[in-house]
Amino acid sequence: MAGEKVHLTGERETLLMTLYGKALESRLPNSLLEDHFADEAVGKIDYDFARLKVDVNLGIGLAIRAKTLDVHVQDFLARNPGAIVLHLGCGLDTRVFRVDPPSGVDWFDVDYPEAIELRRKLYPPRDRYHLVGSSLTHPDWLAEMPRNRAAIVVAEGLTPYLPAEEGPRLLSRLVSHLAGGELIFDAYSRFGLKLLRLNPAVRATGAEVHWAIEDPHELEMAVPKLRFVEDIPAYKPEHAARMGWPAKLFVRLWKHIPALRKIGRLLRYRF
């Protein structure tokens, strides 16, 4: 039996859902993500992943979203070689290893202390890689972040679980503290939150979702320093070709029906 026991509930437990989905996708012969660190981590954890009901279709969807975010982080770092990366609600995601940032970059993974402690047990250290254990809604953790360097802030699978009033407060603190840069994250409409609540994996954890973003410009009003750049489709038909036909059909409809595109998408801002 695998070694590391985990005792996570609610939204904290969803980090196991995303880890396992990426591991499943990485076992496919034509893997998009090739996340071998995730696959190895699953083998080290003493947990019944079957209870989450994560299938390959979900794994492929998670991989598409993660790869899109990875590419944007890599692009920002290519343009800003001395930047910092703030990965919010990192869970057990292995983005730092997939992106493999250049030597001048400081990377900060931020999540609840129990998630960070688990990361320390599962993943190797690396130069200029910093682990910060704190609730994101607690303001003190941000004091550790450099204020005089360009920053890219990335979050995946985080915003729905934030209280609706806390999301804009968190972003306001970030853009007030940091010198400038970009923010990219996935966001869901109110209908998207309803679908998330029906997701078997989310239901298995008992996690609750709260924060919906209908219009990307809402955040410009709530956080005046933010400037909306683009709305990026979370799923691409060419990447979804490996899914089962119902999932492929949904992705095709997603591309052509605006209301469906709002269900879940990636939003990019400058500040």
N, C-alpha and C positions, 0 to 999 in steps of 0.2 A: 504494500500500500504506500502511496505517496506520502511524503513527510509533513508538509506544512499544513496544519489545521487552520481553518479560517472561521471566524465568528462574526459575520457581517449580516446586517439586516437592512431592509428598506433600500433607499437609494445607494447606500454603500455597497450592497450586494450586487447591484447591477454592473459593477466593474468586472465581476466574474462572467457575466453574460457577454460583454464586449470582448473580453479576453478570449473566451472559448470560441466565439464566432470567428475571430481573426485567426485563431489556431486552426479551426476547421478549414477555412479558406486557404490557409497556407499549406495544407496537406494536399491540395489539388495539384495535378500535374502542370496546369497552366496558371498557377497562382499569380494574382496581380500584386499582392502585398509581400509574399515570401517572408512572412513574419516568424522566423524560426525561434526567436526569443520567446514569443507568445506560446508557441507549441511546446517548447521545453518547459515553460513555467507551468502550463497545465499539468504536465507530468509530475511536477514537484509538489502539487497541492492536493491535500486530502479533502476532497469535496465531491459530492455527487452532482456532477455537471448535468446529468440527464434530467434532473428536476427542473432545469431552466427551459427545457424543450427548445433549445437552439438548433436550427437545422442549417443545411448548407446554403439555402437561399438567403437566410438572415446573415450568415457569415459572409457571403458574397456582397450583400448590401453594405455591411459594415466595412468591408475591405475597400469598396469603391469610395465611400465617404472618407475613410482614413487616408487613402492614396491621394485624393484631391487635396486634402489639407496638407499632407506631406509635401506635395509639389509646390504649394503656395509658400510654405515655410522655406523650402530650399531656394525658391526664387527670391524671396526677401533677403535671405542671408547672402545670396550671390551679389545683390545690390548694396548690401550693408554688412561688409565683412567683420566689423567690430561690434555687431549688435548683441543684444540679449534676447533670449526666448523665454517667455513666461507661458508654461503649459498648465492651464488651470483645470482642476479636477482631473488630474492625469490618470487616476486609478492605477491599473497595471498595464496601461498602454506603453508600448516600446518605441514611441516615435523618436526619441533621442537616438536610438540605435539605428532605426531605419533611415533617418535623415543624415545621421553621422556628421554633425556640424563641423566646420573648419576650426582650427585651433584658436582663433581669436574670439570665438563666441562663448559666452557664458549662458548655460541652459539651466532654468529653474523649473523643476516639477513640483507642483503644489497640490496637496490634497489632505484629507483628514489624517491625523497622526497614525491611525491603525493601517491605513492604506500605504503610507510612506514606510512604516516599519516592515510591512510585507514586501514592499519593493526592495528594501535593503537585503532581505533574505533570498530573494529570487534572482536579482540582477546584479551584474558586476559594477563596481565603481568605474568612473572614467574622469579624465581631467576636465576641470571647469564645469562639472555637472553637479548641481546642487539640489538637495531634497529638502523641501519645506513642509513640515507637518502642521497644518492648521485648518480650521474651518475657513473657507473663503470669505464668509460674511463677517469674520472677525477682522477689524482693521489693522491690527498690529503687524501681521506677517509682511505687509507691503514695505515696511521700513527696511527690510533686508535687501530690497531691490535697488540696483544702481539707478540714479536719476539723470545721468548725463550722457546716456547712450541710446541710440535708436533701439526700438524694441518691437518685436512681433509677439502679440498675445494670441494664443490659440486655445480653443476649448472645443471638446468633442463630447457630445452626450451629457452636457452639463446644464444648459440653460433651462430645460423643462423642470428640473428638480429644484431650482432656486425659487424661493418665495417671490411673487410678482413684484413686490415693493423693494426687494433686496437686489434684484438684478441691475436696475439702473444705478443704485447706490454703489454697487461694486464697480461698475464701469466708470462711474464718476471719479471714484478714488483712484482707479488705475490711470486714467488719462490726466488727472491732476498731478500725480506723482511722477509719471514717466516723461522723458524729454520729447517724445514723439515717435510715431511709427504706424503700425497697422494692427488691426484686430480682426480675427476671422473665427467664426463659430457657426454651429448648426442651430437653427431656430425652427419653431413649430407654430402653426396657426392653432386657433382654438379647436378646429376639427382635427388637426394633427394630434393634439393632446388627447382627444377622445379615442383616436386609434391607438395611441401609445398605451392608454389604460387597458385596451383589449389585448395587447400583445401578451402571449402566454408567458414569455420570459419576465416581463415587467410585473405581471400579475403574480408570478411565482415568488417574487421578492417582496411583494407588498409595498413597493415603492409608490409614492404619490407624485404626480406632476402638477405644476402650478402656472408657470410663466409662459404665456403665448405672445407671439409677436406677429401681428397681422400685416403691418406695414413697416418696412425697414426704416422709413423716415420718422417713425415714432421715436426711435432712439436719439435721433438728432435733436429732437425737441427736449427729450428728457436729459440728455447729456450733450450740451451745446458744443463741446470741443470735438465731437465725432462728426465725420463727414462720410456719408454713405458712398461707396465706390461701386459695388456690384452685388448682384444676387446670382449665385452660382447653383445650377441644378445639382442636387445631392446625388442623383443617379444618372448614368449615361447609358443609352441603349446598347452601345458597342461593348461596354463592360458587363452588361446584364445578360449577354448572350448565353452564359453558362447556367443561368437560372432555369427552373422549371417553367413550363409555359404560362401558368397563371401569373407568376411574378414578372415574366417578360411582357405579358400583356399590360399589366399595371404600369410598368415603366414606360411603355409606349404611350399609354393614355396620359401619364404624368407629363410627358414632353409636350403634349398638345392641348391640355386643358388647364387654364390658368389657376382655377381653384384647387386642382390637385397639386400643382407645383408649390403652392403655399403650404401644403401639409408639412413638409420638411425640406429645408433648403439651407444652403451655406451663405452667410452674409459677411461681406468684407467692408471694413471701414478704415479711414485714415484719421489720425489725430495729431 
